[in-house]
């Protein structure tokens, strides 16, 4: 009876997975995504129009208009804003972040912008774990405090979401901190004031480093929002499973390492695509190994690690390579080398 129930549950999972794949490939899914994008663009443009055409003119001289605001690399707020014409570069500027009755401060700088207008710039590290501004969960309103030579201080709200700017390279827009998993997103209050929305981290695994040697695969990773104890890593291909323990990396407090012999990866022969995830202990949830932030200055080296050769027990030579699929999911591909068989198979799986 138990086997029958297990088969039925597995069949339902297969049907559900097939339905999701079919929906994602259907034209309706693309239309839904297009509608969502249009709604989001319309909302953003409407907010920007409200701020620049209505709110900013009404607050002329009493507010700071944001030119650019974004969270880069998951934990750095980059900000540029135009100050009122009455502001002086001799004043001391400080960024204020407020939520409820809590007020935090961060450094800011004044400079002369294009056309001679005074500008404010700031690059603020976010998160107590990184030594930055300790923002708790919630919504934090942003304003600037300008202190003149005579000691008087004026507080001006930061208005607007800033104009969209294309950012390329290793420091792109990315709202999730790769170290803590906390999500930082810029937004607007109902009155058009800039704010940062801070959300709790979701359980996830961030890949730090992948190495494919002659005989084994090594993956260094860190857990976001905590990891179960003990940490077990699951290699999955269809219904096949390989379970390997993870251990701390010496000298690196936040890193864990899992190793698997390549001989185990290719033991059954045939092509395989292994996906890595945390073993869930039968709870049904999965935390796939992903890499969400990349140094895109060297995409060939970072996104496509070197391919290596490994031996199956039958002496067949396989090509093994780690790859990042859509969404940064780490996968390990194994494919037999056409027509190649080792004359003297090594018991370790290495080529001699």
Buried (B, 14 or more C-beta within 10 A) or exposed (E): EEEEEEEEEEEEEEEEEEEEEEEEEEEEEEEEEEEEEEEEEEEEEEBBEBBBEEBBEEBEEEBBBBBBBBBBBBBBBBBBBBBBEEBEEEBBBBBBBBBEEEEBEBEBEBEEBEEEEBBBBBBBEBBEEBEBBEBEEEBBBBBBBBEEEEEEEBEBBBBBBBEEEEEEEEBBBBBBBBBBBBBBBBEBEEEBBBBBBBBEBEBBBBBBEBBBEEBBBBBBBBBBEEBBEEBBBBBBBEEEEBEBEBEEBEEEEBBBBBBBBBBBBBBEEEEBBBBBBBBEEEEEEBBBBBBBBBEEEEEEEBBEBEEBBBBBEEEBBBBBBBBBEEEBBBBBBBBBEEEEEBEEBEEBBBBE
